[in-house]
Every structure is written in C-alpha cells, then in structure tokens.
Amino acid sequence: MKKDQLTNGLNVINVVKLIAKMVIGKTEEEKNNLKPSEILLYVFDDDFFTRDLKLKDDQVVGFLEHIDKNLPSQKLLKVDKQFELIDYLISESQSYRAQF
C-alpha cells in the first residue's frame, strides 16, 4: 500500500450522494451558512479522520475548526469537486499534523 493511499478507500458515489443530500432543498443563503465541519462530519465517519487522515482522536475537532477557517463551504457543495475535496483534506491533515 502506498504511503498516502486511503486504507480501505472511499465510496466516492456515497460521498457525492451525502453531500447532495446536505444541500438539497436549501436556499443559497442556507448553503452559504453551512460550515464545512457540519458537512464533513455527516459525509465521513470517524475512521476516515483517524485512520485515513491519521489524526488522533483529540485532533479531529481542532482539524475541523481549521477546515472551517480555511475552506469555503461553497467549494464543498459542488458535487463535481469530491476528488478535490478528498485531496484537500489529505493535504490539510498532513499540514495540520505537522504542527504537533
């Protein structure tokens, strides 16, 4: 297995469906007010953060707060950006872990 490869992979179709489910029926204002952390916790399970992003349990909340500050939620809401989102999360988790 490659160093940065996800342990069990992700079901990208499910990621897309869950992101879409979070925004369907919401107004543009509601979409703009969504925090990335709200979406990420809904879309990805705890194992994604601890196993795949290699964050410690006590780092997950801080990492999500970091993402809230640095990633506009509008980017998350674009279903065709799921691969970029996953790449971004992997990259940001490496940077975030390096701080400790």
C-alpha positions as CSV (number, residue, x, y, z in Angstrom):
1,M,0.0,0.0,0.0
2,K,1.3,3.5,-0.9
3,K,2.1,5.9,2.0
4,D,-0.8,8.3,1.3
5,Q,-3.4,5.8,0.0
6,L,-6.6,5.6,1.9
7,T,-6.7,2.4,4.0
8,N,-10.0,1.0,2.7
9,G,-10.7,3.6,0.1
10,L,-13.8,5.7,0.0
11,N,-17.0,5.0,-1.8
12,V,-17.0,8.2,-3.9
13,I,-20.6,7.7,-5.0
14,N,-21.7,7.7,-1.4
15,V,-19.7,10.9,-0.7
16,V,-21.4,12.6,-3.6
17,K,-24.9,11.4,-2.5
18,L,-24.3,12.6,1.0
19,I,-23.0,16.0,0.0
20,A,-26.0,16.4,-2.3
21,K,-28.4,15.3,0.5
22,M,-27.0,18.0,2.8
23,V,-27.8,20.8,0.3
24,I,-31.0,19.7,-1.5
25,G,-33.9,22.0,-0.6
26,K,-31.6,24.6,1.0
27,T,-31.6,28.2,-0.2
28,E,-28.4,29.8,-1.4
29,E,-28.1,31.7,1.9
30,E,-28.5,28.4,3.9
31,K,-25.9,26.7,1.7
32,N,-23.5,29.7,2.2
33,N,-24.0,29.4,6.0
34,L,-23.2,25.7,6.2
35,K,-19.9,25.1,7.9
36,P,-17.6,22.6,6.2
37,S,-17.3,20.7,9.5
38,E,-21.0,20.1,9.5
39,I,-20.8,18.6,6.1
40,L,-17.7,16.6,6.7
41,L,-19.0,15.0,9.9
42,Y,-22.1,14.0,8.0
43,V,-20.3,12.6,5.0
44,F,-17.2,10.9,6.6
45,D,-17.2,8.6,9.5
46,D,-14.8,8.8,12.5
47,D,-12.5,6.2,10.9
48,F,-11.9,8.5,7.9
49,F,-10.4,11.1,10.2
50,T,-8.4,8.8,12.4
51,R,-7.3,6.0,10.1
52,D,-7.2,7.7,6.7
53,L,-6.2,11.2,7.6
54,K,-4.1,9.8,10.5
55,L,-5.4,12.3,13.1
56,K,-5.5,11.4,16.7
57,D,-9.0,11.4,18.3
58,D,-8.2,14.6,20.2
59,Q,-7.1,16.3,17.0
60,V,-10.3,15.8,14.9
61,V,-12.2,18.8,16.4
62,G,-9.3,21.1,16.0
63,F,-8.7,19.9,12.4
64,L,-12.4,20.6,11.6
65,E,-12.2,24.1,13.1
66,H,-9.1,24.6,10.9
67,I,-11.0,23.5,7.9
68,D,-13.9,25.8,8.8
69,K,-11.5,28.7,8.7
70,N,-9.7,27.8,5.5
71,L,-12.2,26.1,3.2
72,P,-15.3,28.0,2.0
73,S,-18.3,25.7,2.3
74,Q,-19.3,26.6,-1.3
75,K,-16.4,24.5,-2.5
76,L,-17.7,21.6,-0.6
77,L,-21.2,21.9,-2.0
78,K,-20.1,21.3,-5.6
79,V,-20.7,17.6,-6.2
80,D,-18.2,17.5,-9.0
81,K,-15.4,18.6,-6.6
82,Q,-15.4,15.4,-4.4
83,F,-12.0,14.3,-5.6
84,E,-10.5,17.7,-5.0
85,L,-12.2,17.8,-1.5
86,I,-10.6,14.5,-0.5
87,D,-7.2,15.5,-1.9
88,Y,-7.5,18.8,0.0
89,L,-8.4,17.0,3.3
90,I,-5.5,14.7,3.0
91,S,-3.1,17.5,2.3
92,E,-4.5,19.7,5.1
93,S,-4.4,16.8,7.5
94,Q,-0.7,16.4,6.8
95,S,0.0,20.1,7.4
96,Y,-2.2,20.1,10.5
97,R,-0.4,17.0,12.0
98,A,3.0,18.6,11.3
99,Q,2.1,21.4,13.7
100,F,2.2,18.9,16.6
